Amino acid sequence: MRSPSRRAVRLFPLILLLGAAAALPAEAPSPRLTLEAVKIEPAAPRPDTLCHLTVTLKNAGAQKASALEFTVKVNGQELPAYTKRLFLAPVEPGATRDLRLFNFWSTETGRPAPANGKLNVEVVLSQASWVRKTSRDGSEVWTPAGEVPGLPVSKSVVLTMGR
């Protein structure tokens, strides 16, 4: 017959392994609202060129998403046009939607043309809300139904500037 202490010695590594696994942080759930693409036109802007910015959003959730808050950085500099702004365009459940954001200049007074000729544009979807649409007295009413979990999400694009 084996002694209890030998069994404990054999089980000890297993107990340690299970304890370590329990102590690991839980994996964050994958976001239900994602940035699928960032599109900029023209694709090779020159200095002082007006650039048109469009993002593609995908809603893998079961509810409509809206009240979208973005942060946009060009070569590391945050564009102030997005500060305290919400985009109320709805993104239907299970759907993908292109959303035009604000235009921006490839260069500005405080943001000259980059020496390496690369324009790095980062778009962050900082916050969004699930919404419910109802009708009241013939009017459409949208009611927030909680924050979309898993945000922020981001996507970057690097453009080579034209000459």
Rosetta blueprint (number, residue, H / E / L):
1 M L
2 R L
3 S L
4 P H
5 S H
6 R H
7 R H
8 A H
9 V H
10 R H
11 L H
12 F H
13 P H
14 L H
15 I H
16 L H
17 L H
18 L H
19 G H
20 A H
21 A H
22 A H
23 A H
24 L L
25 P L
26 A L
27 E L
28 A L
29 P L
30 S L
31 P L
32 R L
33 L E
34 T E
35 L E
36 E E
37 A E
38 V E
39 K E
40 I E
41 E E
42 P L
43 A L
44 A L
45 P L
46 R L
47 P L
48 D L
49 T L
50 L E
51 C E
52 H E
53 L E
54 T E
55 V E
56 T E
57 L E
58 K E
59 N E
60 A L
61 G L
62 A L
63 Q L
64 K E
65 A E
66 S E
67 A E
68 L E
69 E E
70 F E
71 T E
72 V E
73 K E
74 V E
75 N L
76 G L
77 Q E
78 E E
79 L L
80 P H
81 A H
82 Y H
83 T L
84 K L
85 R L
86 L L
87 F E
88 L L
89 A L
90 P L
91 V E
92 E L
93 P L
94 G L
95 A L
96 T E
97 R E
98 D E
99 L E
100 R E
101 L L
102 F L
103 N L
104 F E
105 W E
106 S L
107 T L
108 E E
109 T L
110 G L
111 R E
112 P L
113 A L
114 P L
115 A L
116 N L
117 G L
118 K E
119 L E
120 N E
121 V E
122 E E
123 V E
124 V E
125 L E
126 S E
127 Q E
128 A E
129 S E
130 W E
131 V E
132 R E
133 K E
134 T E
135 S E
136 R E
137 D L
138 G L
139 S E
140 E E
141 V E
142 W E
143 T E
144 P E
145 A E
146 G E
147 E E
148 V L
149 P L
150 G L
151 L L
152 P L
153 V E
154 S E
155 K E
156 S E
157 V E
158 V E
159 L E
160 T E
161 M L
162 G L
163 R L
